[in-house]
Amino acid sequence: MDIKQLRYFIAIAEEKNITAAANRLHMSQPPLSMQLKQLEEELGVKLFERNGKTMELTDKGDILYRRALHLVNNVEEIKNEIQEAEEGTKGVLAVGINTLSVSGFSDMLQAFHQKYPLVTLKIVQNDSYYLAEMVKSRAIEMAFVRLPLEHRGFIYEHLLNEPFVFVSNKKTTKISLEEISQLPLLIPSTEGLGSYNIIHEAFSRQKLQFTSIAECSDMHVLMEMVKGGMGATIVPKSVLDVYGDQNLYFAPIIDSNLYSSLGMIWLEHHYVSTPAKNFIELVKEELV
């Protein structure tokens, strides 16, 4: 069993089809089938259940997939560290961005691309909790997240604090948490995750409860619901820079200490690629 065989196995496991895996690997089907057969014979176990053209991992195949993915990622990390002699002018920058978005993020990406045009960009959007899991599994190298984030094993680079604001489809000059507690509210997160907890704690400090009629981490959908009059929401001010329009109105929230902290995370005690280091420096110049 070698790294090449493991890469073949991973492709089959992810594509669930020999032909699709062969196309992905730019090889013909027969030698790929032979490699799989040799791997199963060497290990003495059945790695896939075949159902027509679809192939599903057995329990033993699932163990090998998770181990192989980790091992192949480690090998790629070693290769990148050794071969990266061009100081970040080539490679891949895999970065995640929180669903609440970051004002000016696309501008920073464009500035990075202009400076390092041969670096391939991989951008993933998700909730901060899931982005942290992706960094931990090394599916992405770094992420923009909303803090605090209860995860260990990361380096946290705090970038900025910004207030939450009240957003609705009606003009409002200012509003209190007590007044907001009487309104139907669309929460820009889901229960148990960062932004939800921040909002919940702000109301709890004033012994108030909010009336949640929906939880939604997709900001475009959230703002469409607000525009349609389904309810109001509370989001960090920068979200409006990305999703705001003439049919949405925001107002400061008085008598509350409701702030969102934006930061970057990457794995502690792990190699950080030169493209990632360069991007971190660019972001700090723009935001800090």
Summary of the structure (lengths in Angstrom):
residues: 288
radius of gyration: 23.4
end to end distance: 48.2
largest distance: 71.8
contacts: 888
relative contact order: 0.15
helix: 44%
strand: 26%
